[in-house]
Amino acid sequence: MKHLLDVPAPAKLNLFLHITGRRADGYHLLQSIFMLVDWCDHLHFDLRSDGSISREDLTAGDLPAEDLTVRAARALQQATHCPHGVHIGLEKHLPAEAGMGGGSSDSATTLLALNRLWGLGLSRAQLAAIGLQLGADVPFFIGGRNAWVEGVGEQLTPVAIPSARFVVVKPPTGASTQRIFGSAELKRDTKTATIQGFAANDSCEGAVIDLQKILAVGHNDLQPVAQALCPDMGHCIRWLNSHGLQGRMTGSGTAVFAQLPHAMSLTDAPGEWMVRKCGNMDAHPLLDWCTD
């Protein structure tokens, strides 16, 4: 049986997230930097000749019968009229409702892997168009590069980020993205920034981000609302502060993160918290699996 084994789906962190406005259709306009990190889910794909799509949970999670991997496989199958099917094995390591793009990354990895397994030969742009139907973050993971993000999340400009280490902390409680974005207390008028304002060089295309500047000046406009909905986030940030680290929320979930300036022990966190050290990545591990 033809198969692809141990295919990674990396998480992302938002170095900042500014809400700069709101469109007439209700979608929020944002600016952010999405950064890939080496904390990954892992997927396994086995070719099925009967056209069926199935999924197996390889960890002790509680995944819905039709998660984003199944939806991605069906969307690709329908878009290409592919007669093949697939059995997907999912090792879920990334936490849900964390703001780290776990579901979107699983979806993108599924599209990239099945493009190869099914021999479809679709370009990155074609896969991203399918992925956008599944979630706003999916094209970022298919693009495969750290990116300056604008619009509603669909405008991506690749950027380079210096190598660094981070710690991510996720409390057991979550908060609904819909409730966060729907809050009347959400700040929606942050002044528009530019890549050059956070760059260590003068180039816009291929800019190298000044990591220390963006962590000092940038912020996450969703954080005050999210902390009100999930007070445990505040506990996590205060714990990071007690170690001399500057914590902030990533994305629209309840995970917070901080840069690690040096190696340190972080073993005194409450047992119900998920604490993970990780490093950033220059590119998605499957970057070369499709053409531009």
matplotlib code that plots the C-alpha trace (Angstrom):
import matplotlib.pyplot as plt

x = [0.0, 1.4, 1.8, 3.4, 4.4, 5.3, 4.3, 4.6, 2.1, 3.9, 2.2, 2.6, 2.9, 1.7, 4.5, 1.9, -1.8, -3.2, -6.9, -6.9, -10.5, -13.6, -15.2, -18.8, -19.3, -18.1, -14.6, -11.8, -8.8, -5.6, -1.9, 0.4, 3.5, 2.9, 6.0, 6.4, 7.6, 8.9, 6.0, 4.0, 1.2, 2.1, 0.0, 0.2, -1.4, -2.3, -3.7, -7.1, -8.2, -11.9, -12.2, -13.2, -11.7, -11.2, -9.4, -7.9, -7.0, -3.5, -3.4, -5.8, -7.7, -11.4, -11.5, -14.7, -15.6, -15.0, -12.1, -10.2, -8.0, -11.1, -12.6, -9.4, -9.1, -12.8, -12.3, -9.2, -10.9, -13.9, -11.9, -9.8, -12.3, -9.6, -10.8, -8.4, -9.1, -7.0, -6.8, -5.4, -3.7, -3.5, -1.1, -2.5, 0.0, -1.0, -3.6, -7.0, -8.2, -4.6, -4.4, -1.5, -3.3, -3.2, -6.3, -5.4, -1.9, -3.3, -5.5, -2.6, -0.4, -3.2, -3.5, 0.3, 0.6, -2.4, -1.2, 1.8, 0.2, -2.5, -0.1, -2.2, 0.6, -1.3, 0.7, 1.0, -1.5, -4.1, -3.7, -4.0, -7.2, -8.7, -7.3, -8.8, -12.3, -11.3, -9.8, -8.1, -4.8, -4.5, -2.9, -0.1, 0.9, 0.7, 2.9, 5.5, 7.3, 7.1, 5.0, 3.8, 0.0, -2.6, -6.2, -8.4, -5.3, -5.1, -2.3, 1.0, 4.5, 7.4, 9.8, 12.9, 13.1, 16.3, 16.6, 15.3, 13.8, 10.4, 8.2, 4.5, 2.0, -1.6, -4.0, -6.7, -9.5, -10.3, -12.1, -14.3, -12.8, -16.3, -16.9, -13.5, -14.0, -17.6, -16.9, -17.9, -14.7, -12.4, -10.1, -10.5, -8.6, -4.9, -2.8, -1.6, 2.1, 4.6, 7.0, 9.8, 8.8, 9.8, 12.6, 16.3, 17.0, 15.6, 14.0, 10.2, 10.4, 12.4, 12.6, 14.5, 12.4, 13.9, 12.6, 13.4, 11.7, 8.5, 8.3, 8.8, 6.4, 3.9, 0.9, -2.2, -5.4, -7.4, -5.6, -7.7, -10.9, -9.5, -8.2, -11.6, -13.1, -10.3, -8.7, -6.2, -4.4, -3.5, -2.2, 0.1, 1.4, 2.1, 4.0, 6.1, 6.7, 7.9, 10.7, 11.7, 9.9, 7.5, 4.4, 1.7, -1.2, -0.8, -3.6, -7.1, -6.7, -5.7, -2.0, 0.6, 4.3, 7.6, 11.0, 13.6, 16.8, 18.8, 18.3, 16.2, 14.3, 10.5, 9.4, 7.3, 4.2, 0.9, 0.4, -2.7, -0.9, 0.8, 4.3, 6.4, 9.8, 10.2, 12.3, 11.2, 11.6, 12.8, 10.4, 7.6, 9.1, 7.0, 7.9, 9.4, 6.4, 4.7, 5.7, 4.9]
y = [0.0, 3.4, 5.6, 8.8, 8.5, 11.1, 14.2, 17.3, 20.0, 22.8, 25.5, 29.2, 32.1, 35.6, 38.0, 40.7, 41.1, 44.5, 45.1, 48.1, 48.2, 46.3, 45.7, 46.2, 42.4, 42.1, 40.7, 42.4, 43.9, 42.9, 43.1, 40.4, 38.4, 34.7, 32.7, 28.9, 27.0, 23.4, 22.2, 19.9, 17.5, 14.5, 12.9, 9.5, 9.0, 5.6, 5.5, 4.0, 2.8, 2.9, 6.7, 6.7, 9.1, 8.0, 9.2, 7.5, 9.3, 8.0, 9.8, 9.9, 12.9, 13.4, 14.6, 15.1, 12.5, 15.2, 17.4, 19.7, 16.9, 15.1, 18.3, 19.2, 15.8, 16.0, 19.5, 18.5, 15.4, 17.4, 20.2, 17.7, 14.9, 12.6, 8.9, 8.0, 8.0, 8.1, 6.9, 9.5, 8.8, 11.9, 12.3, 15.4, 17.3, 20.9, 22.1, 23.2, 26.9, 28.0, 30.5, 28.5, 27.4, 23.7, 22.8, 25.0, 23.5, 20.0, 21.0, 22.5, 19.5, 17.2, 19.3, 19.2, 15.5, 14.4, 16.6, 14.3, 11.0, 11.4, 12.7, 15.8, 18.3, 21.4, 24.6, 26.3, 29.0, 26.3, 24.5, 27.9, 28.7, 25.4, 25.9, 29.4, 27.7, 25.8, 28.6, 32.0, 30.6, 27.7, 29.6, 30.7, 27.2, 26.2, 29.3, 27.8, 31.0, 33.2, 36.2, 39.7, 39.3, 41.9, 42.2, 39.5, 37.2, 36.5, 39.1, 37.4, 38.9, 36.6, 37.8, 36.5, 36.1, 35.6, 32.2, 32.3, 30.1, 30.6, 29.1, 28.6, 28.2, 27.0, 26.8, 24.1, 26.6, 28.1, 31.1, 31.3, 33.1, 34.3, 35.8, 37.5, 39.2, 40.0, 41.8, 45.5, 46.0, 44.9, 47.7, 47.9, 51.1, 50.4, 52.6, 50.9, 49.7, 48.9, 46.1, 48.7, 49.9, 46.5, 45.5, 45.4, 46.2, 48.5, 46.0, 45.3, 42.1, 39.6, 41.9, 40.7, 41.4, 43.1, 40.5, 42.6, 45.7, 43.9, 42.1, 45.5, 47.6, 45.2, 43.8, 41.7, 43.7, 40.6, 40.0, 42.3, 40.7, 37.2, 37.6, 38.8, 35.7, 33.4, 34.7, 31.8, 33.6, 36.3, 33.7, 32.3, 35.8, 36.6, 33.3, 34.1, 37.6, 36.0, 34.4, 37.7, 36.9, 39.1, 37.1, 37.8, 36.1, 34.5, 34.5, 34.3, 31.5, 31.2, 30.3, 32.8, 32.9, 34.6, 34.6, 32.7, 34.8, 31.9, 28.4, 28.3, 25.8, 26.2, 23.3, 25.1, 25.7, 24.3, 20.7, 21.3, 23.8, 22.8, 24.3, 23.8, 25.2, 25.5, 27.2, 29.2, 27.7, 29.4, 27.4, 24.8, 21.2, 20.5, 23.7, 21.8, 19.5, 21.7, 24.3, 28.0]
z = [0.0, -1.0, 2.1, 3.5, 7.1, 9.8, 7.9, 10.2, 10.6, 12.5, 14.7, 14.4, 16.8, 16.2, 17.1, 17.3, 16.2, 15.5, 14.5, 12.1, 11.1, 10.1, 6.7, 5.9, 5.9, 9.5, 8.8, 10.8, 9.1, 10.8, 10.7, 12.1, 11.7, 11.6, 12.7, 12.2, 15.2, 15.6, 17.7, 15.4, 14.9, 12.8, 10.1, 8.3, 4.9, 3.3, -0.3, -0.7, -4.1, -3.3, -3.2, 0.5, 3.1, 6.6, 9.7, 12.7, 16.0, 16.9, 20.2, 23.2, 22.0, 21.3, 17.7, 15.8, 13.1, 10.4, 11.4, 9.1, 7.7, 6.4, 5.1, 3.4, 1.7, 0.5, -0.8, -2.8, -4.1, -5.2, -6.8, -8.9, -9.4, -8.1, -7.9, -5.1, -1.4, 1.7, 5.3, 7.6, 10.9, 13.1, 16.0, 17.7, 19.9, 19.4, 21.9, 20.7, 21.1, 21.5, 18.7, 17.2, 14.0, 14.8, 12.8, 9.9, 9.8, 9.8, 6.9, 4.9, 5.5, 4.3, 1.0, 0.5, 1.2, -0.9, -3.8, -3.8, -2.8, -5.4, -8.1, -8.7, -9.5, -8.3, -7.7, -4.3, -5.5, -6.5, -3.1, -1.3, -3.1, -1.9, 1.6, 1.9, 1.8, 4.9, 7.0, 6.8, 8.1, 5.8, 2.9, 5.3, 6.1, 2.4, 1.5, 3.8, 4.9, 7.9, 6.8, 7.3, 7.2, 6.3, 5.1, 6.7, 6.7, 3.0, 2.1, 2.8, 2.4, 3.3, 6.0, 7.6, 11.4, 13.4, 15.0, 18.6, 21.3, 22.9, 25.6, 25.0, 27.9, 27.5, 30.4, 30.3, 29.7, 26.3, 24.8, 21.7, 18.8, 17.9, 21.3, 21.3, 17.9, 18.6, 21.9, 22.0, 24.1, 21.3, 20.1, 16.3, 15.3, 15.9, 13.7, 10.6, 10.7, 8.0, 7.5, 7.3, 10.8, 12.2, 9.8, 10.5, 6.8, 4.2, 2.0, 2.0, 0.0, 2.0, 5.0, 8.0, 11.1, 14.2, 16.7, 19.8, 18.5, 17.4, 20.8, 22.6, 20.5, 19.0, 21.0, 20.5, 20.4, 21.3, 24.6, 27.0, 25.8, 25.8, 29.4, 30.6, 29.1, 30.3, 33.5, 33.5, 30.7, 33.2, 35.6, 32.8, 31.9, 35.6, 35.9, 32.9, 34.3, 37.6, 35.5, 34.0, 30.7, 28.8, 28.0, 25.4, 23.7, 20.3, 17.7, 19.0, 21.4, 25.1, 24.7, 25.7, 24.8, 25.5, 24.0, 26.0, 26.1, 27.5, 28.8, 32.0, 34.1, 33.9, 36.0, 38.6, 36.4, 37.6, 36.5, 34.5, 32.2, 29.0, 28.9, 25.8, 24.7, 21.0, 18.3, 15.2, 11.7, 8.5, 6.4, 6.5, 6.4, 3.3, 1.4, -1.5, -1.9, -4.6, -7.1, -7.0]

ax = plt.figure().add_subplot(projection="3d")
ax.plot(x, y, z, "-o")
ax.set_aspect("equal")
plt.show()
